[in-house]
């Protein structure tokens, strides 16, 4: 595996993290996407690398710069890859932890007493007709007292580590989005593209994201009434392989190129027990970034019998899955000065259960390092395979599938 560099990206201003819904027409509203696509981090870091290396941006965009092995060209990216992109927070002592949305097999609810509870979907063989396309539909076992579903929570790093081990995270290993960021509505005006003057009556609004920093007041604690004050800085963790990204300084990040600081950090991300997974012959696969798959929601390389070859030396049968509604991915191509092709993606957090797994621990580790790209299945034939791979899509994690 190539050298991996960890970089904490700390917003210094509000961020405009735009999705793919059009806005700008009179009365329209532009929502922010959190976390943004990993391509946002890839573009910001690579742009800074171009400047640091004194490479002419226009010449690079036209493909005239071909001697940088890490950055490559717009058409043929080099070795640079975003191998991971996460929401994160940095404590006062400098330690950084990643925060992840609960995987799709986790259900967060609130009991009648007001306590947060977590439960897990489990694949079951049902002795009844079903339209579910896989062998074992995921089932949520509930007692007579059902909780109220809750949303907006994120898993802390210890909670993520427990999930990877096949254990149920604890309620205290959840943090609500309101403790991490807030929204600030901003008003925008329409401009005439030719004259660059204001167009009459064209007002729209957009969501600005305000990441919380140390000292931010969250309001009184519900139980004690004491004032809650944030003791961390919220930002993003970018994992870069195949290149040496800047270790300090500034980036232009997100819509409008808002300022963000980049800094090198030492962090050890939670890892599953690959030996135990290989020995058990089954596991869960979760997407940690959106997946660009040629067969819709199905993993690349899945055959008619739901068997899949994920990488060299990794074969399994997909027996169950929890996949949210597909999302739309586009973006702006700075080199070509035009929108990127609109593509449907499988949302991050989608979970697949794999049985009859044939793989060594080393092959499983290599699969996670490389992502669901290249050399297996039809996905390697995608026209923009190399570009989207460099931008951080199709990343995954493997987790234990505990036997019930």
C-alpha positions in Angstrom: 0.0 0.0 0.0 1.2 3.5 -0.8 1.9 6.0 2.0 -1.2 7.4 3.6 -1.5 11.0 4.8 -4.1 12.3 7.2 -5.2 15.9 7.0 -7.7 17.8 9.2 -9.6 20.5 7.3 -10.9 23.2 9.6 -13.3 25.7 8.1 -12.4 29.3 8.9 -15.6 30.8 7.5 -19.1 29.6 6.8 -19.3 26.9 4.1 -21.6 26.5 1.1 -21.7 22.7 0.5 -24.1 22.5 -2.4 -25.7 19.4 -3.6 -27.1 18.9 -7.1 -30.5 20.6 -6.8 -30.6 23.6 -9.0 -31.1 27.0 -7.3 -30.7 30.6 -8.2 -34.1 31.2 -9.7 -36.2 33.8 -7.9 -37.4 32.4 -4.6 -35.4 29.2 -4.8 -33.5 27.8 -1.8 -30.1 26.1 -2.0 -29.6 23.4 0.6 -26.2 22.3 1.9 -25.0 18.7 1.8 -23.2 17.4 4.9 -20.8 15.8 4.5 -20.1 17.1 1.0 -19.0 14.8 -1.8 -15.4 13.6 -1.3 -14.7 15.3 -4.6 -14.9 18.6 -2.8 -11.9 17.7 -0.7 -10.1 16.2 -3.7 -10.5 19.4 -5.7 -9.5 21.7 -2.9 -6.3 19.7 -2.0 -5.2 19.2 -5.6 -5.7 22.9 -6.4 -3.5 23.8 -3.5 -0.9 21.2 -4.7 -0.9 22.9 -8.1 -0.1 26.2 -6.6 2.6 24.9 -4.3 4.3 23.2 -7.3 4.1 26.4 -9.3 2.1 24.7 -12.1 0.2 26.9 -14.4 -3.4 26.1 -13.8 -4.6 26.9 -17.3 -1.9 24.8 -18.8 -2.8 22.0 -16.5 -6.5 22.2 -17.3 -5.7 21.9 -21.0 -3.6 18.8 -20.4 -0.3 20.5 -21.3 1.3 19.5 -18.0 2.1 15.8 -18.1 5.2 15.3 -15.9 3.6 15.3 -12.4 3.1 11.6 -11.4 1.0 12.4 -8.4 -1.5 14.8 -10.0 -1.4 13.4 -13.6 -3.7 15.3 -15.9 -7.5 16.1 -15.8 -8.1 13.2 -18.2 -5.7 10.8 -16.7 -5.2 11.4 -12.9 -2.0 10.4 -11.3 -1.4 8.4 -8.1 -3.3 10.9 -5.9 -6.4 9.3 -4.3 -8.8 10.4 -1.6 -8.9 7.1 0.3 -11.3 8.4 2.9 -13.3 11.5 3.7 -15.1 12.0 7.0 -16.8 14.5 9.2 -14.4 14.9 12.2 -13.8 16.9 15.3 -10.5 18.0 17.0 -10.3 18.2 20.8 -8.4 20.8 22.7 -5.4 18.4 23.1 -5.2 18.1 19.3 -6.6 14.6 19.0 -8.9 14.1 16.1 -11.8 11.6 15.9 -14.0 10.8 12.9 -17.8 10.9 13.0 -20.0 8.8 10.8 -23.7 8.6 10.0 -25.1 5.4 11.5 -24.9 2.6 8.9 -28.2 1.7 7.4 -28.6 -1.4 9.6 -28.7 0.7 12.7 -31.9 2.2 14.0 -31.9 5.0 16.5 -35.1 5.5 18.5 -36.3 7.1 21.7 -38.2 5.1 24.3 -41.3 6.1 26.2 -39.0 7.3 29.0 -37.1 9.6 26.7 -33.9 7.5 26.5 -32.1 7.0 23.3 -31.9 3.4 22.1 -30.1 1.6 19.3 -31.2 -1.6 17.6 -30.0 -3.5 14.6 -31.5 -5.0 11.5 -30.7 -8.6 11.1 -31.1 -10.8 8.0 -33.6 -13.5 8.5 -34.9 -16.4 6.3 -38.7 -15.8 6.1 -41.0 -18.7 5.5 -43.4 -16.7 3.4 -43.5 -15.2 -0.1 -41.5 -11.9 -0.5 -40.6 -9.5 -3.2 -37.2 -8.9 -1.6 -34.6 -9.5 -4.3 -32.1 -11.3 -2.0 -32.2 -14.5 0.1 -32.6 -12.9 3.5 -34.6 -9.8 4.2 -33.2 -7.6 7.0 -35.6 -7.6 9.9 -35.9 -5.4 13.0 -37.0 -7.4 16.0 -39.1 -5.2 18.3 -41.0 -5.9 21.5 -44.4 -4.7 22.5 -43.1 -1.2 23.3 -41.9 0.5 20.2 -39.7 3.5 20.3 -40.1 6.7 18.2 -37.5 6.9 15.4 -34.9 9.6 15.7 -32.7 11.2 13.1 -29.8 13.6 13.0 -27.4 11.5 15.1 -23.8 10.6 14.2 -21.6 7.8 15.5 -18.5 8.8 17.4 -15.3 6.9 16.7 -15.7 4.5 19.6 -19.2 3.7 18.4 -17.9 3.1 14.9 -15.2 0.8 16.3 -17.9 -1.2 18.1 -20.0 -1.5 15.0 -17.0 -2.8 13.1 -16.6 -5.5 15.7 -20.2 -6.7 15.3 -21.4 -5.1 18.5 -24.2 -2.6 19.1 -23.0 0.9 19.8 -24.1 2.5 23.1 -26.4 5.5 23.2 -23.6 7.7 24.7 -21.6 7.0 21.5 -24.0 9.1 19.5 -23.7 12.9 19.0 -26.5 15.0 17.5 -25.8 17.3 14.5 -26.9 20.3 16.5 -23.8 19.8 18.6 -21.6 19.9 15.5 -22.9 22.6 13.2 -25.7 25.1 12.6 -27.2 26.6 9.5 -27.3 30.3 8.6 -29.6 31.4 5.7 -27.9 33.8 3.3 -29.6 35.9 0.6 -28.2 35.9 -2.9 -28.9 38.0 -6.0 -29.1 37.1 -9.6 -26.5 38.6 -12.0 -26.6 39.2 -15.7 -23.9 37.0 -17.2 -23.1 39.5 -19.9 -23.1 42.8 -18.0 -22.3 41.4 -14.5 -25.0 43.7 -13.1 -27.9 42.8 -10.8 -31.0 41.4 -12.4 -34.2 43.0 -11.2 -36.3 40.8 -8.9 -33.9 37.8 -8.7 -33.4 37.0 -5.1 -32.7 33.6 -3.7 -31.5 32.1 -0.4 -28.9 29.5 0.3 -27.9 27.5 3.4 -24.5 28.4 4.9 -23.0 25.8 7.3 -21.4 27.1 10.5 -19.1 24.4 12.0 -18.9 24.7 15.7 -15.6 25.7 17.4 -14.3 25.6 20.9 -16.2 28.0 23.1 -19.4 27.8 21.1 -22.4 27.8 23.5 -25.0 25.1 22.9 -27.5 26.2 25.5 -28.4 24.8 28.9 -28.3 21.0 29.7 -31.8 19.6 29.9 -31.1 17.7 33.1 -28.8 20.0 35.1 -29.5 23.4 33.5 -25.7 24.0 33.3 -24.5 25.9 30.2 -23.0 23.6 27.6 -19.9 24.8 25.8 -18.2 23.1 22.9 -14.6 21.9 23.7 -13.8 20.8 20.1 -13.4 22.2 16.6 -15.6 20.5 13.9 -14.2 20.0 10.4 -13.3 17.1 8.1 -10.6 14.4 7.9 -9.2 13.7 4.5 -7.2 10.5 4.0 -4.9 10.8 0.9 -2.9 8.0 -0.6 -0.4 8.1 -3.5 0.6 11.7 -2.9 2.0 14.2 -0.4 -0.7 16.8 0.3 0.1 20.1 2.0 0.7 19.7 5.7 -0.3 23.3 6.6 -1.8 26.5 5.2 -5.1 27.3 3.6 -7.5 25.8 1.1 -10.4 27.2 -1.0 -13.1 24.8 0.1 -16.7 24.3 -1.1 -18.9 26.7 -3.0 -17.5 30.3 -3.3 -14.1 29.0 -2.3 -14.4 29.7 1.4 -11.3 29.6 3.6 -10.3 26.5 5.4 -7.1 25.5 7.2 -5.4 22.2 6.5 -3.1 20.5 8.9 -1.3 17.2 9.3 -2.6 14.9 12.1 -1.7 11.6 13.5 -4.7 9.3 13.9 -5.3 5.6 13.9 -8.7 4.8 12.4 -10.6 1.8 13.8 -10.1 -1.5 11.8 -12.0 -4.7 11.9 -10.4 -8.1 12.7 -9.8 -9.3 9.2 -8.6 -12.7 10.4 -11.8 -13.3 12.3 -13.9 -12.2 9.3 -12.0 -14.5 7.0 -12.3 -17.4 9.5 -16.1 -16.8 9.9 -16.8 -16.8 6.2 -19.1 -13.9 6.3 -19.2 -10.2 6.9 -21.0 -6.9 6.4 -19.9 -4.4 3.8 -20.7 -0.7 4.3 -20.1 2.2 1.9 -18.1 5.0 3.5 -18.5 7.1 0.4 -21.2 7.1 -2.3 -20.9 4.2 -4.7 -20.9 4.5 -8.5 -22.1 1.0 -9.6 -23.0 -0.1 -13.1 -25.8 -2.3 -11.9 -27.8 0.2 -9.8 -27.9 -0.7 -6.1 -26.0 -4.0 -6.7 -22.3 -4.4 -5.9 -20.2 -4.4 -9.1 -19.6 -7.9 -10.4 -22.7 -9.4 -9.0 -24.0 -12.3 -11.1 -27.5 -13.8 -11.6 -27.0 -16.0 -8.5 -26.0 -13.0 -6.4 -22.4 -14.2 -6.2 -19.8 -11.4 -6.4 -16.1 -11.1 -7.0 -15.1 -7.9 -5.3 -11.4 -8.1 -5.9 -8.7 -10.6 -6.6 -9.1 -13.3 -4.1 -12.4 -12.0 -2.6 -15.6 -13.9 -3.5 -18.9 -14.1 -1.7 -22.6 -14.3 -2.0 -24.8 -11.2 -1.3 -27.6 -12.5 0.9 -29.1 -9.2 2.2 -28.8 -5.4 1.9 -30.2 -2.1 3.2 -29.8 0.6 0.6 -31.4 4.0 0.8 -32.8 5.8 -2.3 -30.3 6.6 -4.9 -28.7 10.1 -5.0 -27.6 12.2 -7.9 -24.0 13.1 -8.4 -22.7 15.8 -10.7 -20.3 18.7 -9.9 -18.4 21.4 -11.9 -15.5 20.5 -14.1 -13.0 23.3 -13.7 -10.8 22.1 -16.5 -13.6 21.9 -19.1 -15.6 24.8 -17.5 -18.9 22.8 -17.6 -21.0 20.6 -15.4 -19.9 17.0 -15.0 -22.2 14.2 -16.2 -25.1 13.5 -13.9 -24.8 10.0 -12.4 -26.9 8.0 -9.9 -25.0 6.9 -6.8 -25.7 4.4 -4.0 -25.7 6.5 -0.8 -22.9 6.2 1.8 -24.0 4.1 4.8 -25.6 1.4 2.7 -25.0 -2.1 4.1 -24.6 -5.4 2.3 -24.4 -8.8 4.1 -22.0 -11.2 2.5 -22.0 -15.0 3.1 -20.0 -17.9 1.7 -17.0 -15.5 1.9 -13.8 -16.8 0.4 -10.9 -14.5 1.1 -7.7 -14.2 3.1 -7.2 -11.4 5.6 -4.6 -9.8 3.3 -7.1 -9.8 0.4 -9.8 -8.2 2.5 -7.4 -5.5 3.7 -6.4 -4.8 0.1 -10.0 -4.6 -1.0 -10.7 -1.9 1.7 -7.5 0.0 0.7 -8.3 0.0 -3.0 -12.1 0.5 -2.8 -14.6 -1.1 -5.2 -12.7 -0.2 -8.4 -10.9 -1.8 -11.2 -10.0 -5.3 -12.2 -13.3 -6.9 -11.2 -16.7 -6.6 -12.7 -18.0 -4.0 -15.2 -17.3 -1.0 -13.0 -13.7 -0.9 -14.3 -15.0 0.0 -17.7 -16.6 3.3 -16.6 -15.3 6.2 -18.8 -14.5 8.4 -15.8 -13.4 5.5 -13.6 -9.9 7.0 -12.9 -11.2 10.5 -12.1 -14.0 9.4 -9.7 -11.7 6.9 -8.0 -9.2 9.8 -7.4 -12.1 11.8 -6.0 -12.8 9.3 -3.3 -15.9 7.4 -4.4 -16.6 3.7 -3.9 -14.8 3.5 -0.6 -15.9 0.9 1.9 -15.4 -0.8 5.3 -15.8 -4.4 6.3 -17.4 -5.4 9.6 -18.0 -8.5 11.5 -21.4 -10.2 11.1 -22.2 -11.6 14.5 -24.1 -14.9 14.4 -27.5 -14.7 16.1 
